[in-house]
């Protein structure tokens, strides 16, 4: 489900990166990635999964085919697709180069450890 939601968010992320061609952290390198600063993408996914009803979850997995070589995708119009779009409306994103994306992740992990 994480991969399907990430794939569904791809147009949003691509659009953001296109508007911000230079890394928003270092201001030097081209941006080739987008960091979900807040909430982090895995937090978005967890919140969406917790929001889905058992019927919505059943609908998702009833379409899953282990033998299909194509990536798993959500059914068109599924509530999870709307939820991922809604989550990105208020999310803080940052277009970054790969080194700055790694630095952002390291800083978040360090901060999380210090809070414990």
C-alpha positions as CSV (number, residue, x, y, z in Angstrom):
1,X,0.0,0.0,0.0
2,X,2.9,2.3,0.7
3,X,4.3,1.9,-2.8
4,X,0.8,2.4,-4.3
5,X,0.3,5.6,-2.4
6,X,3.8,6.8,-3.3
7,X,3.1,6.1,-7.0
8,X,-0.3,7.9,-6.6
9,X,1.5,11.0,-5.2
10,X,4.1,11.0,-8.0
11,X,2.3,13.7,-10.1
12,X,2.1,16.0,-7.0
13,X,5.8,15.5,-6.3
14,X,6.8,15.9,-9.9
15,X,4.9,19.2,-10.1
16,X,6.5,20.5,-6.9
17,X,10.0,19.6,-8.1
18,X,9.3,21.3,-11.5
19,X,8.4,24.5,-9.8
20,X,11.5,24.3,-7.6
21,X,14.4,23.2,-9.9
22,X,17.1,24.2,-7.4
23,X,17.6,22.5,-4.1
24,X,15.7,24.5,-1.5
25,X,18.2,23.5,1.2
26,X,21.7,24.3,-0.3
27,X,20.5,26.6,-3.1
28,X,23.2,25.3,-5.3
29,X,22.5,21.8,-6.8
30,X,19.6,20.9,-9.0
31,X,16.7,19.4,-7.1
32,X,16.1,15.8,-8.1
33,X,14.1,14.7,-5.1
34,X,11.3,16.0,-2.9
35,X,11.5,15.5,0.9
36,X,8.2,15.3,2.9
37,X,9.4,17.5,5.7
38,X,6.2,17.4,7.7
39,X,4.5,15.1,8.0
40,X,7.0,12.5,6.7
41,X,5.6,10.3,4.0
42,X,5.5,7.2,6.2
43,X,3.4,9.1,8.7
44,X,1.0,10.1,6.0
45,X,0.6,6.5,5.0
46,X,0.1,5.4,8.5
47,X,-2.6,8.0,9.1
48,X,-4.3,7.1,5.8
49,X,-4.4,3.4,6.7
50,X,-5.8,4.2,10.1
51,X,-8.5,6.3,8.5
52,X,-9.7,3.6,6.0
53,X,-12.6,1.4,6.9
54,X,-12.4,-2.4,6.8
55,X,-14.5,-2.2,3.6
56,X,-12.0,0.2,2.0
57,X,-9.0,-2.1,3.0
58,X,-10.9,-5.1,1.6
59,X,-11.5,-3.3,-1.7
60,X,-7.8,-2.5,-2.0
61,X,-6.5,-6.0,-1.3
62,X,-9.3,-7.8,-3.3
63,X,-7.5,-6.4,-6.4
64,X,-4.0,-7.5,-5.4
65,X,-2.5,-10.2,-7.6
66,X,0.8,-11.7,-6.4
67,X,1.5,-13.0,-9.9
68,X,1.1,-9.7,-11.7
69,X,4.3,-8.1,-12.8
70,X,2.8,-4.6,-13.0
71,X,3.1,-2.5,-9.8
72,X,0.1,-2.6,-7.6
73,X,-2.1,0.4,-7.9
74,X,-5.2,1.6,-6.1
75,X,-8.6,1.5,-7.9
76,X,-9.5,4.7,-9.6
77,X,-11.6,6.9,-7.3
78,X,-10.6,5.0,-4.2
79,X,-10.9,7.0,-1.0
80,X,-7.1,6.5,-0.2
81,X,-6.3,8.4,-3.4
82,X,-8.3,11.4,-2.2
83,X,-6.7,11.1,1.2
84,X,-3.2,11.2,-0.2
85,X,-4.1,14.2,-2.3
86,X,-5.6,15.9,0.8
87,X,-2.6,15.2,2.9
88,X,-0.3,16.9,0.3
89,X,-2.4,20.0,0.4
90,X,-1.1,20.8,3.9
91,X,2.2,19.0,3.8
92,X,5.5,20.8,4.0
93,X,7.6,19.7,1.1
94,X,11.2,20.6,0.2
95,X,12.8,20.1,-3.3
96,X,16.3,18.8,-2.6
97,X,19.4,17.3,-4.1
98,X,20.3,13.8,-3.0
99,X,23.0,14.9,-0.4
100,X,20.6,17.4,1.2
101,X,17.8,14.8,1.3
102,X,20.2,12.5,3.2
103,X,21.1,15.4,5.6
104,X,17.4,16.1,6.2
105,X,16.8,12.5,7.1
106,X,19.8,12.3,9.4
107,X,18.8,15.5,11.2
108,X,15.2,14.2,11.8
109,X,16.6,10.9,13.1
110,X,19.0,12.7,15.4
111,X,16.2,15.0,16.6
112,X,14.0,12.0,17.3
113,X,16.7,10.4,19.4
114,X,17.3,13.5,21.4
115,X,13.6,13.7,22.2
116,X,13.6,10.2,23.7
